Amino acid sequence: METVYSKKYGTLWRVMEKKESWRNIDPDPHTGEPRMVPCIYLLFWKVTEGTPPGIGKLIGFEYTLYDNTFAPNWEIIGD
């Protein structure tokens, strides 16, 4: 499991789950048809000394090829 550092909170988090999913985006401007793009869903667990993995604070986010929100918020530390 990969460990990442939250630049916003200054805390360590472990990636507990990675899965492919779909994210809704704005409807097609010409037809009004709904649209979706593929994404990666990451579930993070806040690393807390003395607490087993998965117990405690969990957060999840979806990331697509069209956003750049991972790098400004997280730094990959390693396994």
C-alpha positions as CSV (number, residue, x, y, z in Angstrom):
1,M,0.0,0.0,0.0
2,E,1.3,3.4,-1.0
3,T,1.8,6.2,1.6
4,V,1.2,9.8,0.6
5,Y,1.7,13.1,2.4
6,S,-1.2,15.6,2.5
7,K,0.2,19.1,1.7
8,K,-3.0,20.7,3.0
9,Y,-3.0,19.0,6.4
10,G,0.6,18.0,6.9
11,T,-0.4,14.4,7.6
12,L,0.4,10.9,6.3
13,W,-2.3,8.9,4.5
14,R,-2.2,5.4,3.1
15,V,-4.0,4.4,-0.1
16,M,-6.3,1.6,0.9
17,E,-8.2,1.1,-2.3
18,K,-7.7,2.0,-6.0
19,K,-10.5,1.3,-8.5
20,E,-11.6,2.4,-12.0
21,S,-14.8,4.2,-12.1
22,W,-16.8,6.8,-14.1
23,R,-17.3,10.5,-13.3
24,N,-20.2,12.6,-14.5
25,I,-19.3,15.8,-16.3
26,D,-21.3,18.6,-17.8
27,P,-23.8,17.5,-20.4
28,D,-22.9,17.9,-24.1
29,P,-23.5,21.5,-25.0
30,H,-25.1,20.8,-28.3
31,T,-27.3,17.8,-27.5
32,G,-27.8,18.0,-23.8
33,E,-26.9,14.4,-23.5
34,P,-25.3,13.3,-20.2
35,R,-21.6,12.5,-20.4
36,M,-19.1,10.5,-18.3
37,V,-15.3,10.2,-18.3
38,P,-13.2,7.4,-16.8
39,C,-11.6,8.1,-13.5
40,I,-9.5,6.5,-10.7
41,Y,-11.1,6.4,-7.3
42,L,-8.6,6.4,-4.4
43,L,-9.6,5.7,-0.8
44,F,-7.1,7.2,1.8
45,W,-6.7,6.2,5.4
46,K,-5.1,8.6,7.8
47,V,-2.1,6.9,9.4
48,T,-2.4,7.0,13.2
49,E,0.2,5.5,15.5
50,G,-1.1,2.5,17.3
51,T,-4.2,2.2,15.2
52,P,-4.7,-0.8,12.8
53,P,-5.1,0.1,9.1
54,G,-8.6,1.0,8.1
55,I,-9.7,2.1,11.6
56,G,-10.2,5.9,11.9
57,K,-10.5,8.7,9.3
58,L,-11.1,7.6,5.7
59,I,-11.5,9.9,2.7
60,G,-12.0,9.2,-1.0
61,F,-11.5,11.2,-4.2
62,E,-11.9,10.6,-7.9
63,Y,-9.2,11.7,-10.3
64,T,-9.5,12.0,-14.1
65,L,-7.0,12.7,-16.9
66,Y,-8.7,16.1,-17.2
67,D,-8.0,17.4,-13.7
68,N,-4.7,18.3,-12.0
69,T,-5.7,18.1,-8.4
70,F,-3.6,15.2,-7.2
71,A,-0.1,16.8,-7.4
72,P,-1.0,20.1,-5.7
73,N,-2.6,18.2,-2.7
74,W,-0.5,15.1,-2.3
75,E,3.1,14.0,-2.3
76,I,3.9,10.3,-2.9
77,I,6.1,9.0,-0.1
78,G,6.3,5.3,-1.1
79,D,5.3,1.9,0.3
